[in-house]
Amino acid sequence: MGDSFDHRHIWHPYSRVAPSTPVFNVTHAEGVYLTLDDGSRLIDGMSSWWAAIHGYNHPRLNEALQQQSQTMAHVMFGGLTHEPAIGLAQRLIRITARPLDTVFFSDSGSVAVEVAMKMAIQFQAAQGKLQKQHFLSLRKGYHGDTVGAMSVSDPDNGMHSLFARTLPRQFYADAPQCRPEQSWDEQDISSLHRQLCEHHEEIAAVILEPLVQGAGGMRFYHPAYLEAARQLCDEFDVLLIFDEIATGFGRTGSLFAYEQTHVVPDILCLGKAITGGYMTLAATLATRVVAETIAQGEPGIFMHGPTFMGNPLACSVACASIDLLLESPWQQRVLSIERQLRQELSHCLQLGNVADVRVKGAIGVVELTHPVDLQRMPEAFVQRGVWIRPFNHLVYLMPPYIIESEQLTQLTTAMMETIALFDH
Ligand SMILES: Cc1ncc(COP(=O)(O)O)c(C=O)c1O
């Protein structure tokens, strides 16, 4: 358990600086295991929030970092360039859809979203559409915690009322309801259609997480939604931004979720697993049309440039992570994780406090009838030797792809037993 200094002085994600929910002190991470300061070992079911797809302490990633640190840890990217950034941009362009062929590097997923939003505004402004400064996003979506990213995330989950005077005004369509296994219901797109009809003159872009709404509810939806959204965006002259910060790099069973459709976005945000969970790095890819249009408008440049843009350490480890992923049988791994999660988590449906079980790729979700007990449930998981971090009504798994079948069974068993413990 974390000590009292931590409780008194350090903010954790969505917490307060006061004794609140427990924190556990990690001393070592290797493969799928996290070791705590009391020596106990936990199987990691979270991949450090979608990121550590190869597991921890991977020799290939360690080597990439060590080698890069001996040549150049960082240099400014303004006016300078380097092989790690060029190599990473080449890889990203190669593995994404052809129209996406420009890359903007930034430091985190939220910033990649801010960059995407600014690109869309500059793209519209360059064509004299100065009133197109707002965005249309989906309820139950999540795009990050910075102000712009927050403004396009779910207004209720994001407590927009609290920040009402700061957050830019945006538009929201109802969250998609049609699940991937159901037959497509065209009604599902009607809310997005209505919003576009009413507000398209003010909308620069639609932004959404393709196929999986992550932190806003771990919801899976129908690929036809994206086909319909693409058509509407073209019809109403707005750009389409896909936020694949969570879904990117194989998690849903394809390298990028949009590959399960015929749709290509104008702008694509990537982050999280881009470095295999080693360093903070994100990328915003845009089509040449977007990039050239921005260049032709006022002021002729894109108005963004972070200090640590294209950090060589992060780019090197990202190159190594992408190579490692592509050389590995990641598709079979994700598929067998999916099969096993489907089979083993289905038993949770027998519990009275379980409302739904859903699986997509290497993501397994058990939705409870009541919000989880954040004081007691994480500890119950730790006592069972697993690291699972639930939120709201959701207990979910997104293990590293290298997890072995018995280790995954340990996770699903611990999940079932712990949920049963809270079934009263
Ligand atoms: C879909 C999506 N977009 C953006 C973000 C924000 O990324 P970061 O936490 O790196 O700022 C997240 C983080 O969970 C996410 O899941």
The ligand as an ORCA input file, in Angstrom:
! r2SCAN-3c Opt
* xyz 0 1
  C      -9.599      7.628    -26.868
  C      -8.675      8.465    -26.030
  N      -8.306      9.679    -26.469
  C      -7.469     10.466    -25.777
  C      -6.966     10.056    -24.560
  C      -6.031     10.946    -23.801
  O      -4.749     10.441    -23.819
  P      -3.676     10.898    -22.716
  O      -4.160     10.348    -21.414
  O      -2.390     10.296    -23.197
  O      -3.660     12.390    -22.729
  C      -7.328      8.801    -24.051
  C      -6.836      8.349    -22.748
  O      -7.372      7.496    -22.098
  C      -8.216      7.982    -24.804
  O      -8.597      6.785    -24.367
*
